[in-house]
Amino acid sequence: MTNGIEADDAADDLPQDFGARLRALRLARGIGLGQFAHLLHYSKGHVSRIENGIRAPTVQFARQCDAELEAEGILAALVPLPTPGREPLLNALSLLPTQRFTKTGYDSAAVEKQLEQHLEIFGAVRELGQIAPPSTILPMVTAQAQALRALLSGSGDKPPIAVATLAARVAEYAGWMAQESGDDRKAVWWTDCAVEVASAAGDGHVASYALLRRGLIALYRGDAADTVALAREAQSRIGTPRRILGLAAQREAQGHALAGDHDACMRALERAREFLARASDDQPPGPVIGTTHVLDPVGVVTGWCLYDLGRPRASSEIFAREIPRILPGAIRLRTRFGARQALACAAAGELEQACSLTRAVVADAICIDSATIRSDIGRLARTLRRWHSHPAVRALEPALCLALHPAR
């Protein structure tokens, strides 16, 4: 197996005594420097420079060392987590009229027929969103949101709550597409609109789910604390359906993994599985909240978390089992988790498999143009640079460049 060379993403500040502690733990287990570098899939020189205090370790490097040495987080605790930048939450403008909506007193067959068609349109747009770029989807959901606003405005003093609920769902989905386009500010704006409309309609479910959307923005921003806090807030709300509770527990697990807290992550994943197993007991009306294309969402999220916890081999094994179970038409989801699988394989030193997966991932990534997936492809490209002289890695460079810098 080919050993790697230096990674490019070293931390800025050298943790005190990290190198000495790493060397002591390695020697205590009777592992030579070359053997240890081979286990980590870094070059011997790279590990030596870290042990001698010449180069700073990354959090990911420290977690892999902890996992190989069974050090229970001792080394990762010596590496400060990067401080994420914070995007200011914008004050949302009202997308829809803010009058109170009622569940009774409205019996318009015309509006009911329009609502039926809007539900079909929204379902079709969500399916299209799995295979098309956000630049295609955002104008469609924006137009539908405005059409629903017009429908509500012309429906009298007591518009049907189902229309308002759908309008909130459309706004929430628009926020997701905005994040996929790389515009976190617009994503927050749309998400806040969804909360405002749902609250006016007396629907707290969308407001709870919106916390997960904000948590996803925090996750991709590298903010573990905010990710966990937002997910826990969603779980603390009285009356939240089990499906949303399960999705919130998954998001919490991702936050704990980002922070390197293995035990808290596993507990959150277990809660997620328990909630989602009973999600059908209290499913709210309207379109299903969250993805419906993954047979075992906890499974793929477990693979995601294990990579962040410094266990890339275990992560790649789970992805290899779970990704084939994602519905074939869900290209966006397959690409998202496929990029993570390739990243895990590369970090585990499975270079041939990583390159094979990367070829498929970048082809789809170019088509769907996802900013969030692009962030993982960037990490994948940096990891593959450890083997920059390998022919398979060199052959991937043009496609990786195109995926990371799409034409506009």
N, C-alpha and C positions, 0 to 999 in steps of 0.2 A: 504494500500500500504506500502511496506517495505521501511523504510528510509535507506539511505546509510551511510557508514563510510568513513573515510578519503580517499581522493585521494592521489596518490603517486607523482603526477607531479607538486608540488608547485614550484613557482618561487623562484629563488635564493635570490633576494633582496626584502626587504619589502618596498612597496611604502609608502612614508610619509603620515600619516593621513588617510590611506585607511580605516582602521578599524573604526575610529571615524566617518568618513564621511558615511560609510555604516550604522552604528548604527543610526546616525541622520536621514538618509533618511528612514530607516525602521520604526523608531519610529514616524516620521512625517506622515507616512501612516497608523499608528495604527496597525502594524503587530507585533505580538509577536515573540520571537526568535524561539520557537518550530515550530510555523506555517510557518515562513519564511524558516526554514531548510527543512520542508516538501515540500514547493513549489519548492525548488531548488533540492530536492532529495539528500541532504547531511545530515550527522548527525548533531544534535544540537550542540554537542561538537566541531565539525569541524568548524561550522560557528562562534561559540563563540570564539574559539581560533583566528580566523581571526579578529574578531571585537576587540579583546583585544590585538592585535599586537603580538601574540605568533607565529602565522603561517602566511606565505606569501600566498596571493591569486594568482591564475593563471589568465591569460588573459581570458580564457573561463569562469571561475567562475565570474569574474567581469562583463563580458558581460551578463551572465545569470541574475546577480543581477540588472544590468541596465534595462534589459527587464522586469523583474518582478516588479521593482519599478518605471518603466517609467522615468528613470533618464537621458535619452538622451545621454548616453555615458560618464557621469560625472565620474563614477567609473572606467570604462575601461581606461579612460585617465590617471588615477593615477598609472596604472600598465605598466611598460615598456615592449615593445615587445621584445622577445628574439632576440639576435643578431645572424643571421644565419652564418654558415661557408660558405665560397665561394669556389666552385670548379674552378680552373683556366681553362679558355678556351684554348684548345690545338690548335696549328697551324695545320690545316688540310693538309694532303697529297692529291695529286690529285688522285681521284679514276679513272677518265677517261681522255682521251686526252683533252687538254685545248684549242685546236684550235677552231676558230669560226665556228659555225654550221649555215647553210643556209636553207631556206625553199624551195629553188628551185634547179633544176639541178640534181636531183637524181631520178632514175626511175628503181630501181632494184626490180624485182618481188620476187626474192629469199629473199632479206632482208625484204620486206614487209610481206612475209609469215612468216618469223621468228618473226617479230614484233607482228603479230597477235597472234602467239602461246605464246609469252612472256606475252602479255596482259592477256591471259587466265590463264597462270601460276600464274601471280601476283595476279589476282583476287582470285584464289583458295588458294594461300598462306595466303592472308588476312583473308579469311574465316576460314582457319585452325588456324590462330593466335587467333581466338576467343575461341578456345577450347583446344589448345595445349600450353605447356610451351615454353618460349622463347628459351630454350636450343634446342628445336626441330626446331624452326622457323629460328633462326639466321643463321645456316649453309645453309639453303635453300636460303635465300635472299642474303647472301654473294656470293653464287655460281651464282645466277642469275645476280647480279651486275657485276661479272667478265665476265660472258657470254655476257652481253650487251657491256661491254668494248671491248671484242674481236670483236664483231659485228661492233662496231664503228671504231675500228682500221683498219679493213679490208674493209671498205666501201669507200675508196678513199678520195679525197680532199673535197667532199661536202656530208658528211653523213647526213641522214634524221634527221630533228629536232625532230621528234616523238620518235626516238630511244633514243636520249639524254634526252628528257623530261621524258620518262619512267625510264631511268637509275637514274635520279635524284629522282623520286618518290620512287624507290626501295631503294635508299640510305637513304632517309628520313624515310622510314618504318623500315629499319634496325636500325636506331637511336632510334626509339620508342621501338623496341624489346630489344635493349641494355639497355635502361632505365628500362624496365620491368625485365631484368635479374639482375638489381642492379648495373650496371656499368655506372655511369654517365659520366665518362671520354670517354668511347667508344661511348656513346650516342652523346656527343658533337662532337666527331671526325666524325662520320657518318653524322651528321646533317650538319657540315661544308662541307663535301664532296658533299652533295646534293646541297648546295648553290653554290659551285664552278661549278659544272656541269650545273646546271640550268642557272646560269649567262652566262656561255660560250655559252649556247644554245639560249640566248636571252629570257629566260623564267623567269620573275621576280616573278611569282606566288609561285613557290616552295620556293624561298628565303623569301617571306613574311610569308609563312606557317611555315618555319623553325624557325622564331622568336617565334611562338607559342609553338613549341617544346622546345625551350630554356626556354620559360616562364613556361612550365610545369615542367621542371627540377627545376627552381627557386621556383615554388609553393610547390613542395614536399620537398624542402630544407627549407621551412619556410620563404622565402624571399619575402615578400609582395611587397616591393618597386620595385625590379627587375621584378617581375611578371607583375605589372602594366606597367612599362616602356617598356618592350618588347612588350606587347600587344598593347600599344598605338603607338609604332613605326610601327607595322604592319598595323595599321589602317591609319597611316599618308601617306603611300606610294601611289602615284598616280597610278591609273589603277588597284588597287587590286580588284579582283572580290568580289561580295557581300557575297558569301559563306564564304570566308576567313575573310572578315570584320566582319561577324556575329560571327564566331568562335573566332576571336580576341577580340571582345567585351565581349564574355563569359569569356575568360581567364582574361580580365581586371576586370570583376565583381568578379571572384574568388580571385584575388589579393586584391581588396578593402575589400572583406569579411574577408580575412586573417588579414587585418589591422584594422578591426572593423569599417569601414566607410560604414554605412548602406545606406545613401542617394546616394553616388557615386556608390555603388554596384547596387542599383535598377535602376539607370539611365543607367548604362552599360548593364544591362539585357534587358532593354527596347530597346536600340539600337540594341542589338543582335537579338531580335525578329523581328525588322523592317528589318534588313539586310537579315536575313534568309528567311523571307517571300517572298523576291524577288530574291532569290539566283539563280533561274532557268533563270533569264533574261540575265545573262552574265557568265554562267557556262563555264569554260575553257575546252578545249578538253582533252581527256585522262581519267584515273581513277578518280573517285570522290574523292576530297580532304576531309579528315576527315571521321568520322564514318557515315555509312548509316543505322545503325541498330536501331537508336533511332528516334521515330516518332516526339517527341517534345524535342529536345536537350536543349532548354532554360528552359523547365520545370524541368528536372532532375538537371540542373546546379543551378536553383533557390533553390531546396531542399538542394543541397550541400552548397550553400552560407549561407542559413539561419542557418544551424548548426554552422558555424564559427562565425556568428553574435550573437550567444547566444540565438537562438530561436529554440531549439531542437524539441519542440512539433509541431510547424508549419512545420519544416523540415520533420519530420516523416510523417506528413499528406500528404505532396506533394509527397514524395517518394512512399507512399502507392498507390497513384493514378497513378504515372508515370511509375514505374518499370514494372508493368504488361504489359505495352505497348511496352517495348523493345522486339525486335524480339527474339523468343525462342532460336535460335541457337547462340545468342551472349552471351556466357557464361562469357567471360571476362568482358563485360560491366555490365551484370546483377550482377556479383559478386562484381564489384567495387562499384556500387551504392547500392547494397544490404548491403555491409559492412557499408556504410555511413548511411543507414536506420537503421540498428541495433544499430549503435553508437548513432544516434539521439534518438531512442526509449529508450535506456539505460539512456541517459542524461536527458530525460523527465520523468524518473521513471516508464516507461512502461516495467517492468522487464520481465514478461512472454512473451510478444511479442518480446522483445530484444533477449531473450534466444532462442525462436523459430527461429527467423531470423538467429541468429548466427550459429545454427546447420547446416542450409542449406548453409550458406556462407562459413564456414570453409571447408566443404566437397569439394566444387568447388575450393576454394582457393588452397587447397593442390594439385589439379590436374593441375591448370594453372600456379602455381608457380610465381606469380607476386610480384615483390619487392615493387611496389607502393601500391598495395592492402594490402600487408603485413604491411605497415606502419599504415594504418587505422585499421587493425585487432589488431595491438599493442595498439592503443589508445582505441579500444573497450575492450580489455582484462583489461586494467588499469581501465576503467570506471566500468566494471562489478565487480572489486575487492571491490567496495563499499559494495557489498552484498556477500562477500566471504563465509559467512556461509550458504547462501541459497542453498538448494539441487540442484536446476536447474543450478546454477552457478558452483557449485563443479563438476557437471556431465560434464560440458563443458571443464574443464581444460585440459584433455588429448588431445582433438581435437585442442584446441587453441594452446597448446604447439607444436603440430605437424605442424600446419599451420605457426607458427612463427619461427620454427626451422626445416625446411624441410631437409630430408636426401640428401646428395650430393654424 
